[in-house]
């Protein structure tokens, strides 16, 4: 079969890669294009024509036997393959691939000298036969112990196929098997330069680094191999095992304390307080940070449980908590997570079915109380910590590379601990389904980040429902949006958003730290109340949310007659009191109101009005009326939507 092309613009249109090339390039490219397996055409140029001669009959007659030889070799049946291959070589000795296969058979049989002869013939017929070049290099490296000659063939293979990263990686693998580490490393790095996403090359570099006792580099390369490998094949399994082995070697051979000492010193300078690191195997979490201000101390304290592997990571994690808080304090955005007995009582009411179940199981009242309290505190820890922890772990991963082996082992331990808490049959049997599901969602967020950071996928192990997975993925996407340009204190927004979505926001309040601290300074608080009686400029996310919901609810209700009647009561109470006394009461109500008044609460007391118990709407009515009588010019700042109720109360009220 003969194909003829005119050397004109149309040829360059259908073969644009020929543009600007000389005759040798044109012949080479067309020879490659019209090759069929091991069968290459004859290409030559005459005048303004390029002619391609393809030996179609030879291809047809030899193809069946060639495929049979390849199949027999793959099965290791060299005895049957060799006679057929010899016949093919006799018929068509110009076929380089026939010689190459015979060389491979002979090498596998242990006849290296004859193998070299056939491989040389393969290269004489086609000096660009990459497999023949690699095999020659393998024989001289492995069987002749002649690395210098082997490198000549390997380097030529690199010249022939400069972008064939798999072949280059295989060369490195052969050298690695011969313990030729510097030479092997050269080829693996060449493979990485060509394709940085090939996990095999990174895995091999990890092996070499481990052999050289360069454990940090080994860990880096192995983790990269894991993150790039989505097949979960033998290489993946080997990489995961190796990652744990290397990480354990690092944490046992290094002084992990040096990682956090410098960081602690920086934070001590920033906050002006000493930070103590204390072992405590009795705390109910892996680690905790105790702010000096919350314990009336002069020092901050990081407590960690030494039973946890790689606890240096836990210490660093808690120190970042402080770092985030310091950044938020600078812009008055730091929030305190506060949960009251009423929050706990409401929570326990919501799981009444579980309480009854435990009762039937014979659990004591004390046991039930302890269980419910533990469940409440546990889900609250997840509500508060999970969003912040995602930012913290991202910060640690990117800012403290030397900590990664510690972080890897520690996070794996914590995630598997969380996994057990939501999948263990005994736990699942008694835990309220709703709380278990929400806890699983928070745990899934940690697993999603662990996969991002270290490539290990534990998500399926959680046996999550589609709804749970959707919640977790939606939350994680929201975190990723915040992550890129996170401002100080924004982590608290995620705490609130996610808790609201999961209907867990009744478990707690987020209170602006400065506002909370003011409550211990009466003079300062009274001054702030007079300037901003309903805390309209507060950065307390919970109070802001509650006020918005309250106002929305009131606008939907319309005129609240209960409030009207309570206002009439207030007008009657205040009518004989001096204005200064009314003002004092107004300020006290406002001061107590900084902690938030709830319309559904019926247990409020005011010291200035002894012996009187107020419901939520009752105290709000006294709140509004006292300010209207004593400080009317500032009533609008209360943001209480009771103007109509007050006007109605005035029409009903009759002075005594």
ABEGO torsion letter per residue (X at the ends): XBBBBBBBAAAAAABAAABGBBAAAAAAAAAAAABBEABBBBBBBBEABBBBBBBAAAAAAAAAAAAAAAAAAAAGBAAAAAAAAAAAAAABAABAAAAAAAAAAAAAAGBAAAAAAAAAAAAAABAABAAAAAAAAAAAAAAAGBAAAAAAAAAAAAAABAABAAAAAAAAAAAAAAGBAAAAAAAAAAAAAABAABAAAAAAAAAAAAAAGBAAAAAAAAAAAAAABAAGBAAAAAAAAAAAAAAAAAAAABBAAAAAAAAAAAAAAAAGBBBBBBBBAABABABBBBBAAAAGBABBBBBBBAABBGAAAAAAAAAAAAAAAAAAAAAGABBBBBBBAAAAAAAAAAAAAAAAAAAAAGBBAAAAAAAAAAAAAAAAAAAAAAAAAAAAAAAAAAABAAAAAAAAAAAAAAAAAAAAAAABAAAAAABBAAAAAAAAAAAAAAAAAAAAAAGBBAAAAAGBBAAAAAAAAAAAAAAAAAAAABBBGAAAAAAAAAAAAAGAAAABBBBBAAAAAAAABAAAAAAAAAABAAGAABABAAAAAAAAAAAAAAAAAEBBAAAAAAAAAAAAAAAABBAAAAAAAAAAAAAAAAAEBBAABAABBBAABBGBBBBAAAAAAAAAAAAAAABAAAAAAAGBBAAAAAAAAAAABBBX
